[in-house]
Amino acid sequence: MENATTRFLFSILAFALCAILSLTLLCGIKPAKAIADSQSVYCDDGTYNGTGTQTSATYDIPCDDYKVIDGAMHGFPPSFGNGDTSMSNTCGPLAAMNIVTFYDRWCTELIPDYDPGVLFSSGYQYWTDRNLEQTEKAIRSLYSLMKTAELGGTTSANFKSGLKAYVENAGYSVSYTSFYNGATSVNLSKLKTAIGQMKVGLIMCERFNFVSNIIISPADSIARIVKVNHDAAHIMAVTGWETFAFYKNGVTVATETFLCVSSGFSSGERGYVQLSDGYLNINEALIYTIS
C-alpha cells in the first residue's frame, strides 16, 4: 500500500513538472536564471519583464547670462526613430543605426543606395529620419542581428555582436574603445579626441536622465533645464558634449556639463544627458570606429 501511494505521489509530481515545462515552452516564459545570469537588457520603453517610469526633474538656475565654455560636438548628427510598430524596445538597434549612418558618409555600402546627408559650407548635415525603405531595412536587420525581439531589448553582448555582424556583412570592419569614467561621468578628453577624429560614442545606462531643452529667459533671470529621469536601461549614441557656465551679475553661479545624444527613443529626437547627476547610472561608454 505504501509503495502504491508513493508511486501515485511521484506521478502527480511528474505531471506537474511536465505541465510547468509545457507552459514555459508554449508561452515563451523564460526561466529567471536565464535572465539573471545575463547582462542588463536595454530597451526604450522599459526593462525586461517590467516597464520603466519617467519623472520630471526640470529645474531653474537663477541667472542673467550664460555661455558654452568647453565642448566638442558634431553639429547635425543622425538620430533615427522607429516607425515600425512590429518592432519594440528598439533603443539598441536605433543607437547602432545612428552609428552606422554616421559612418555611411565614408563607408557608403553600410546602407546601400542611401545618401546620409549633405555637405554645406557650414559643415556636414545628416538627414533627419525620413522613414525610407533603405534605412527601415537596415534597422530591421540590426533588430534581428541583435536578437532584440527574443529578450524584449538588447544586451551589451548582443549589441556588440549584432553591430559587428552587420558591418562585416557590408564589407567593413568595426572596433571600439572605452571612454567610461564612472556611473555619472565619462572621459571627456577621450571623447573630445574622438569627435576631432570624426568618430562617435555610445553609452549604455542602467537608468538615465534626458534633457530635451535648455531655455534661457533673461527677462525672468533664469535658465530652465527641461529634464526627465527615466527608470529604464537604455542605449544612446553620443555625438559630443558641452559645458555651460551660468552667470548672475557677472558672477558664475553654476556650471553644468551635458553629453549630446541621439535619444534612441521611437520619436528619434536629439537632446542631452546631464553628467555628474546622482540619478544617472552609466554601465559602459564606448567610442566606435567603422572603416
C-alpha positions in Angstrom: 0.0 0.0 0.0 2.8 2.4 0.9 4.6 1.7 -2.4 1.4 2.4 -4.4 0.9 5.7 -2.5 4.5 6.7 -3.2 4.2 5.9 -6.9 1.0 7.9 -7.0 2.6 10.9 -5.4 5.6 10.7 -7.8 3.2 10.5 -10.7 1.4 13.7 -9.6 4.7 15.5 -9.1 6.0 14.4 -12.5 2.8 15.5 -14.2 3.0 18.9 -12.5 6.6 19.4 -13.6 5.7 18.4 -17.2 2.8 20.9 -17.2 5.1 23.7 -16.0 7.6 22.9 -18.6 5.0 22.7 -21.4 3.6 26.1 -20.3 7.1 27.6 -20.4 7.7 26.4 -23.9 4.3 27.2 -25.2 4.0 30.7 -23.7 7.6 31.7 -24.2 8.2 32.3 -20.5 11.9 32.4 -19.8 13.4 30.8 -16.6 14.5 33.5 -14.2 18.1 32.1 -14.2 18.5 32.6 -17.9 18.0 36.4 -17.5 19.7 36.6 -14.1 22.9 35.2 -15.5 22.9 37.5 -18.5 23.6 41.2 -18.8 21.2 44.1 -18.5 18.6 44.2 -21.2 18.4 47.7 -22.7 15.2 49.0 -24.2 13.4 52.3 -24.9 10.2 51.7 -23.0 11.0 49.6 -20.0 13.2 46.8 -18.7 12.9 43.1 -19.0 9.6 41.8 -17.5 8.6 45.3 -16.4 8.1 48.9 -17.5 10.2 51.9 -16.8 8.9 55.1 -15.2 9.5 58.7 -16.2 9.7 61.5 -13.7 10.1 65.2 -14.4 13.3 66.6 -13.0 13.1 70.1 -14.6 14.8 72.8 -12.6 15.7 76.5 -12.9 19.1 78.2 -12.4 18.8 81.9 -11.4 21.0 83.7 -13.9 21.0 86.6 -16.3 23.6 85.3 -18.8 25.3 82.1 -19.9 27.9 80.8 -22.4 29.4 77.5 -23.6 32.9 77.4 -22.0 34.1 74.0 -23.3 33.0 71.1 -25.5 33.1 69.4 -28.9 30.3 68.1 -30.9 29.0 67.1 -34.4 26.6 69.8 -35.4 23.8 67.8 -37.2 24.3 64.1 -36.4 21.8 61.3 -37.4 19.0 60.5 -34.9 16.7 57.7 -36.0 13.3 56.7 -34.6 11.2 53.6 -35.0 8.2 53.9 -37.2 7.6 50.1 -37.5 5.0 49.0 -34.9 6.1 45.4 -35.4 9.3 46.2 -33.5 9.5 47.3 -29.9 12.2 48.0 -27.3 14.4 49.3 -30.2 16.9 51.6 -28.5 19.8 49.2 -29.2 19.2 48.9 -32.9 18.4 52.6 -33.2 21.7 53.5 -31.5 23.5 51.2 -33.8 21.7 52.7 -36.8 22.8 56.2 -35.8 26.4 54.9 -35.7 26.1 53.1 -39.0 24.5 56.2 -40.6 27.3 58.4 -39.3 29.9 56.3 -41.0 27.9 55.7 -44.2 29.2 59.1 -45.2 32.5 57.4 -46.0 31.7 53.7 -45.9 28.9 54.0 -48.5 27.8 50.4 -48.6 26.8 50.3 -45.0 23.3 51.4 -46.1 23.1 50.5 -49.8 21.6 53.1 -52.2 21.4 55.7 -49.4 22.9 59.2 -49.1 23.1 60.1 -45.4 23.4 63.9 -45.7 24.6 67.0 -47.5 27.8 69.0 -47.2 27.2 72.7 -46.7 29.8 75.5 -46.3 29.0 75.4 -42.6 29.6 71.7 -42.3 28.1 68.3 -43.0 24.4 67.9 -42.1 22.8 64.5 -41.8 19.2 64.0 -43.0 16.6 63.6 -40.3 14.8 60.2 -40.3 12.6 60.1 -43.4 11.4 56.6 -43.0 12.9 55.5 -46.3 12.9 51.8 -47.2 16.7 51.7 -47.2 17.0 52.9 -43.6 14.0 50.9 -42.4 15.6 47.7 -43.8 18.9 48.5 -42.0 17.0 49.0 -38.7 15.1 45.7 -39.2 18.4 43.9 -39.9 20.1 45.3 -36.8 17.0 44.4 -34.7 17.3 40.8 -35.9 21.0 40.5 -35.6 20.8 41.9 -32.0 18.1 39.4 -31.1 16.1 42.2 -29.6 12.7 40.6 -30.0 13.8 37.5 -28.1 14.6 39.3 -24.8 12.4 42.4 -25.2 15.5 44.5 -25.5 19.2 44.3 -26.3 22.1 43.1 -24.1 25.5 44.6 -24.3 26.9 41.4 -25.8 24.1 41.2 -28.4 24.6 44.8 -29.3 28.3 44.3 -30.0 28.0 41.1 -31.9 24.9 42.3 -33.9 26.6 45.5 -35.0 29.8 43.6 -35.8 27.9 41.2 -38.0 26.0 44.0 -39.8 29.2 45.9 -40.5 31.2 42.9 -41.6 28.3 41.7 -43.9 28.6 45.1 -45.6 32.3 44.5 -46.2 33.8 46.8 -43.4 35.4 46.4 -40.0 34.3 47.8 -36.6 36.1 48.3 -33.3 35.5 50.2 -30.1 37.4 51.6 -27.1 36.2 52.7 -23.7 35.8 56.3 -22.5 34.0 55.2 -19.3 34.8 57.2 -16.2 32.2 56.1 -13.6 28.4 55.8 -13.2 27.9 59.6 -13.7 30.8 60.6 -15.9 32.9 59.8 -18.9 36.4 60.7 -20.0 35.8 64.0 -21.8 39.3 64.2 -23.1 38.9 60.9 -24.9 35.5 61.9 -26.3 36.9 65.3 -27.5 39.7 63.5 -29.3 37.2 61.1 -30.9 35.0 63.9 -32.1 38.0 65.6 -33.6 38.8 62.3 -35.4 35.2 62.2 -36.8 34.1 59.4 -34.6 31.0 58.8 -32.4 30.4 57.3 -29.0 27.8 55.3 -27.2 26.5 55.0 -23.6 24.7 52.1 -22.0 22.8 53.2 -18.9 21.1 51.2 -16.2 19.0 54.4 -15.7 19.4 57.9 -17.2 18.2 61.4 -17.4 17.3 63.1 -20.7 17.4 66.9 -21.2 15.2 67.9 -24.1 15.8 71.6 -23.9 17.8 74.4 -22.1 15.7 77.5 -22.1 17.4 80.8 -21.3 15.0 83.6 -20.2 16.9 86.8 -19.5 13.5 88.6 -18.7 12.8 86.1 -15.9 16.5 85.9 -14.9 16.5 82.1 -15.1 17.9 79.2 -17.2 15.4 76.3 -17.3 16.8 72.8 -17.7 13.9 70.7 -19.1 14.8 67.3 -17.8 13.1 63.8 -17.3 14.5 61.0 -15.2 14.0 57.5 -16.8 14.0 54.4 -14.7 14.9 52.1 -17.6 18.0 50.6 -19.1 18.8 52.4 -22.3 21.4 52.8 -25.1 22.1 56.1 -26.9 24.6 57.3 -29.5 26.9 60.1 -28.2 27.8 62.9 -30.6 29.6 65.4 -28.4 29.5 67.3 -25.2 29.1 70.9 -23.9 29.8 72.6 -20.6 27.6 75.7 -19.8 28.5 78.4 -17.4 25.6 80.4 -15.9 26.2 84.0 -14.6 24.4 86.3 -12.3 25.6 89.9 -12.2 28.8 88.8 -13.8 29.5 86.1 -11.2 29.4 82.3 -12.1 26.6 80.7 -10.2 26.6 77.3 -11.8 28.4 75.1 -14.4 26.8 72.0 -16.0 28.2 69.5 -18.4 25.9 67.6 -20.9 26.5 64.9 -23.4 25.0 65.5 -26.8 23.0 62.4 -27.6 20.7 60.9 -30.3 17.9 59.7 -27.9 17.2 56.2 -29.2 13.5 56.9 -28.5 10.9 55.9 -31.1 10.5 59.6 -31.7 14.2 59.9 -32.7 14.7 63.3 -31.0 18.1 64.7 -30.1 18.9 66.0 -26.7 21.3 65.9 -23.8 22.3 63.7 -20.8 23.4 65.6 -17.8 26.7 64.4 -16.2 27.6 64.4 -12.5 23.9 63.7 -11.8 23.2 61.2 -9.0 20.3 59.7 -10.9 22.5 58.7 -13.9 24.0 55.2 -13.9 26.3 54.5 -16.9 27.3 50.9 -17.3 29.5 51.3 -20.4 30.8 54.2 -22.6 32.3 53.3 -25.9 33.9 55.1 -28.9 33.0 53.2 -32.1 35.1 53.2 -35.3 34.0 51.7 -38.6 36.4 51.5 -41.6 
